[in-house]
Amino acid sequence: MNKNKQLKKKAVSLEGFVCIFLIGLVFYTLAHKMGGINMINTLIKTAHDLLINTVFFIMGVAVLAGAFASILSEFGVIAMINKFLSPLMKPLYKLPGAAAIGILTTYISDNPAILSLSADKGIKKYFKNYQLPALTNLGTSFGMGFIVSAFMIAQSTLLNKSLVIPVIIGNVGAFIGSIVSVNLMIHFTKKTFKNINIEIEKDESIDLEVINYREIREGNAIERLLDAILEGGKMGVKMGMDIIPGVLIICSLVLMLTNGPGPHGYSGAAYEGVQVLPYVGEKLGFILKPLFGFTSAKAIAFPITSLGAVGAALGLVPQFIKEGSITPREIAVFTSMGMTWSGYLSTHVAMMDSLGYRKLTGKAILSHTFGGLAAGIAANLIYTIFIS
């Protein structure tokens, strides 16, 4: 199929009218509750405040984290970790050892970094055809993990409590969620490929070239250090710029659906809203409380937002802390679900298409949905056992 082929529809079609109806319904509902002018002012002021006080903060974290991660990669720390992780891949994930690289690359960058494995013939040869689609679930489980973790730890000052342990617990929860997601996906793909008799039993040993050797930059140690810092920092800037639309659009709307009126009613100030998600959260409280330990119904907004963009979900955290809506327990669960569900609804389709398994997208999303839920539940249980 030609990916460059342009798809066309009639200029006047049903979906155009449906789009107008839905947009009109949403904004009419908000305007009816808040007032038209107040709604517009709140939307603009919220987006502006998120840009200044949240996006640039996340970008700062991303630049520092990117530089640090690049140094670790350049001077062999990542390669060492990769070598230690590789023997665990088959028993835990039913994947060849070379897949461990995907965990590390996505953890220090973002979900699509896993696609580099499928593009590398030297690594791809160690995978059977039914294992390749599971790379999407593996990569998404750890996408932006370093950024999410660093951002959550940085909230320690705002919460007046150290969040290092909760964030570690969140990482463990994400690890458990990844095992659930990948193994479910492997189960589905094996069924899909069971009648395809073209597999060749390959040596499942670890790629010695990939595991024992690493590429480095040219120059002496100082030059390599400076190049690593600058390139890693540039990656952080790009990531910070990439999350701006998600944070400003998604987060602004989610906050308007989460928060209520100001102390003097609706005035058009930032962070006012109509409290739809807390209402939903209260109705689901009998599920959310025992599974995830949420103390406030507002907390449901974080995992919901993470489905589309974890960068936008991070933008919710400072406001929740200021309102006293979350505790270190929620930070652990947010870290876990934020990493596992890091925008997978917006990246899974494109990633599966890039791998050439578009028809398995539904199974990948279903598997990862259970993986994210397992991650949040695991983080809550671990926090209860070791902290509470």
Stockholm file with secondary structure:
# STOCKHOLM 1.0

chainA/1-388         MNKNKQLKKKAVSLEGFVCIFLIGLVFYTLAHKMGGINMINTLIKTAHDLLINTVFFIMGVAVLAGAFASILSEFGVIAMINKFLSPLMKPLYKLPGAAAIGILTTYISDNPAILSLSADKGIKKYFKNYQLPALTNLGTSFGMGFIVSAFMIAQSTLLNKSLVIPVIIGNVGAFIGSIVSVNLMIHFTKKTFKNINIEIEKDESIDLEVINYREIREGNAIERLLDAILEGGKMGVKMGMDIIPGVLIICSLVLMLTNGPGPHGYSGAAYEGVQVLPYVGEKLGFILKPLFGFTSAKAIAFPITSLGAVGAALGLVPQFIKEGSITPREIAVFTSMGMTWSGYLSTHVAMMDSLGYRKLTGKAILSHTFGGLAAGIAANLIYTIFIS
#=GR chainA/1-388 SS CCTTCCCCCCSSCHHHHHHHHHHHHHHHHHHHHHCHHHHHHHHHHHHHHHIIIIIHHHHHHHHHHHHHHHHHHHTTHHHHHHHHHGGGHHHHHSSCGGGHHHHHHHHTSCGGGGHHHHHCHHHHTTSCTTTTTHHHHHHHHHTTHHHHHHHHHHTHHHHTSCCHHHHHHHHHHHHHHHHHHHHHHHHHHHHHHTTCTTCCCCCCSCCHHHHHCCCCCSSCHHHHHHHHHHHHHHHHHHHHHHTHHIIIIIIHHHHHHHCCCBTTBCCSCTTCCCCHHHHHHHHTHHHHHHHHCCSSGGGGHHHHHHTTCHHHHHTTHHHHHHHTCCCHHHHHHHHHHHHHTTTHHHHHHHHHHHHTCGGGHHHHHHHHHHHHHHHHHHHHHHHHHHTC
#=GC SS_cons         CCTTCCCCCCSSCHHHHHHHHHHHHHHHHHHHHHCHHHHHHHHHHHHHHHIIIIIHHHHHHHHHHHHHHHHHHHTTHHHHHHHHHGGGHHHHHSSCGGGHHHHHHHHTSCGGGGHHHHHCHHHHTTSCTTTTTHHHHHHHHHTTHHHHHHHHHHTHHHHTSCCHHHHHHHHHHHHHHHHHHHHHHHHHHHHHHTTCTTCCCCCCSCCHHHHHCCCCCSSCHHHHHHHHHHHHHHHHHHHHHHTHHIIIIIIHHHHHHHCCCBTTBCCSCTTCCCCHHHHHHHHTHHHHHHHHCCSSGGGGHHHHHHTTCHHHHHTTHHHHHHHTCCCHHHHHHHHHHHHHTTTHHHHHHHHHHHHTCGGGHHHHHHHHHHHHHHHHHHHHHHHHHHTC
//
